[in-house]
């Protein structure tokens, strides 16, 4: 089964710690991140990059059809993440390959890439990226 992700949801999934916008959103994200990506064999899970709402967005209270009430901010986050991870709508990548790309980033890069994200100040994503870098050497792109 292929998961659909907006570009910014790669780093969100890396930093996920069980918090979200609503109980339904959190349960859905837990199912995707913990139940699939972090499960045995998760590195082989295929992800299709999309420019509209994705599998994580499905139960989000901010979702409005195929877009978000904060679409301007989300579009900026998606562009920044897409550029940083070399991802564009229509790309297909495994979770393992996505982690290799994320491992090439530095935690401080998130200040720029994730600017405007309310979760950035909580530090979860920077901590998760630092942990990933310790366990997964960055590959030259």
FIKE-411675 format. One record per residue: residue in three letters; x, y, z of N, C-alpha, C in turn. Coordinates in steps of 0.02 Angstrom, whole numbers, plus 50000, padded with zeros to 5 digits. Last residue first. Example, Ala and Ser with C-alpha at 12.3 -4.5 7.8 and 13.67 -1.06 7.14 Angstrom:
2
Ser506424988850354506844994750357506455000250394;Ala506604971650390506154977550390506604983550390;
//
This chain:
141
Unk512015066649898511485066949848511755069649783;Unk512765055450008512875060949962512315060849911;Unk511865051350156512145049350092512265055550050;Unk512155051250330511885054650271512245052150208;Unk511895037150434512345041950403512045044950339;Unk510895035050562510855034150490511315039150456;Unk510995038350695510885031350677510915029950603;Unk511175051950703511615047550742511575040250719;Unk510135056850626510825057850603511325053450641;Unk509055053850710509125050450646509845050950620;Unk509305063150814509315055850828509405051850763;Unk509095075050744509745073650774509825066250789;Unk507735073250712508235073550658508925072250686;Unk507155073450840507095067450798507605067450742;Unk507475086650877507715080950917507705074550876;Unk506755093750780507485094450784507795088650823;Unk505455089650812505735087850747506505088550747;Unk505235094750942505185087550928505545085650863;Unk505205108350974505845104950969505825097550952;Unk504225117650982504205112251031504825107851029;Unk504355126050874504585128450939504575123050993;Unk503705118550772504435119650771504695121550840;Unk502335118650773502665113050806503425114050812;Unk501945129350695501845129850767502205124350805;Unk502925135550565502575129750592502545130250668;Unk503705146150526502985147150526502595141250553;Unk504985136650453504785143250478504025144050471;Unk505585125050412504945124450449504695131150476;Unk506775129250353506315124950316505615124950347;Unk507395136850457507225139850392506685135750357;Unk507495128050561507285134950576507065138450512;Unk508035116650506507305116850516507055123750533;Unk509385117850512509065119250447508305119850455;Unk509745112950636509665120250629509335122150563;Unk509915099150608509335101550647509215109050640;Unk510345096850436510565098250504509955100750544;Unk510105083650315509955090250344510265090750413;Unk510295070650284510765075350254510665082450281;Unk509225064050335509845063550373510385068250345;Unk508275065450234508215069550295508865069650334;Unk508765055650145508755062750125508705067250186;Unk508545044250222509215045850199509265053150179;Unk507155044850234507565045850294508285047450275;Unk506825041850102506655048450129507065049850191;Unk507235028550097507585033550055507435040650079;Unk506285023250189507005022750201507395027850161;Unk505085025850126505215029150189505965028750205;Unk505325027849949505205023850008505355027950070;Unk504425037749832505035036549870504865031949929;Unk503885046449691503775040649735504445039049767;Unk503195061949636503765057749654503535051949697;Unk502055069649632502115064249584502705059649597;Unk502815084649685502195080849675502285075749619;Unk504515082149738504005085949702503385081449694;Unk506025084149831505395080649820504905085149783;Unk507235087649899507225086049827506615081749811;Unk507215092650024507235085250018507225082949946;Unk507145106350005507655103650050507745096050041;Unk506025107649919506695109849897507235106549939;Unk505015102550003505155099449938505845101249912;Unk505085111850107505255104850120505415101150055;Unk504685123550039505325123350075505545116150087;Unk503415119549989503955121649943504635121149977;Unk502735116750110502835111450060503395113350011;Unk502725129450169503065123850202503215118350152;Unk501925136250075502625138350087503025132850120;Unk500735128950089501075129050023501805131250031;Unk500425132250221500575125250204500935124950137;Unk500145146050209500695143650251500905136550233;Unk499035145150121499625149150104500235146850144;Unk498105136850191498415134550130499035138550111;Unk497395135050312498035138750313498435137250249;Unk496395126550280496205133450296496815137950298;Unk496885116750137496915118050209496685125250222;Unk496155105650012496615110850036496545111750111;Unk495165097549969495845095549951496375100549974;Unk494135101250100494165097750036494875095450024;Unk494995107650215494415110050178494445107050108;Unk495685104450373495605102450304494955105150275;Unk495755106350507495905112150465495825110650390;Unk495575094050568495025098950574495145105250531;Unk496045079650477496255085950508495675090950511;Unk495915066950422495455068950476495615075750508;Unk496885068550307496205066050301495745068150358;Unk498225071750317497735077150321497015074650327;Unk498865059650292498905062550359498365067850369;Unk498605057950156498335053150204498375055550276;Unk498335074950099498605068250093498295063750146;Unk497935088949995497865085250058498055077950046;Unk499195091349866498545092749897498505088749962;Unk500315087049806500275094249820499615096249852;Unk501205072049854500635075549826500645082949845;Unk502195057749835502175064749854501595068149817;Unk501975041849898501875046049840501805053249864;Unk502975029649972502605035949982502565039649916;Unk503125013050028503165017849973502715023749987;Unk504095005250150503435008150134503535013550080;Unk505325000950190505114999050122504445001950102;Unk505455004550322505885007850274505675006450202;Unk504614995550391504385002250375504805005850324;Unk504984983350440504894983950368504684990750345;Unk504144985950592504634981950555504474982150480;Unk503595003350600503494996150610504044992250574;Unk503645016350564504105014150617504035006750633;Unk502655016550462503335018850449503845016350501;Unk501485010050526501775008150461502505010150454;Unk501155013850656500905007450630501205005250565;Unk501755026350669501965020850713501765014050683;Unk501185033350555501885033950575502115027850616;Unk499815028950541500275029450484500995029050508;Unk499315029250673499225023350631499715023250573;Unk499605042450709499915036850745499885030450703;Unk498745049150623499465049950614499835044350650;Unk497515044850678497685043350608498435043850597;Unk497595050150807497515042950798497705040850727;Unk497675063950777498225060550812498185052950803;Unk496425066250717497035067550680497615063650711;Unk495575063050824495545059250762496165060150720;Unk495945072750920496015065650935496015061450871;Unk496895085950839496275083150867496395075850883;Unk498175089250806497675094550807497015092450838;Unk499355080350912499065082550849498525087750860;Unk500615068750970500205074750979499935076850911;Unk501545058550956500885057050983500435062950997;Unk502695063250898502735060650966502045059450997;Unk503555065350745502925063950779503025060550847;Unk504665067850667504635070850733504015069050774;Unk504385061050547505005059550583504945061950656;Unk503235067550509503195060450528503815058350567;Unk503755079950477503245079350530503205072250555;Unk504565076750369504885078750432504385078550490;Unk503485073250282504045068750293504385070450360;Unk502585083650267502405078250312502965073050322;Unk502955092550169503135094150238502975088450287;Unk502465086650046503175086750063503335088150136;Unk501075075650082501315082250060502055082550079;Unk500915058450041501165063750086501265070250049;Unk500105042950038500185049450005500385054650057;Unk500715026350033500465031950073500565038250032;Unk500275011049959500645017349953500305022649997;Unk500424994050000500005000050000500445006250000;
//
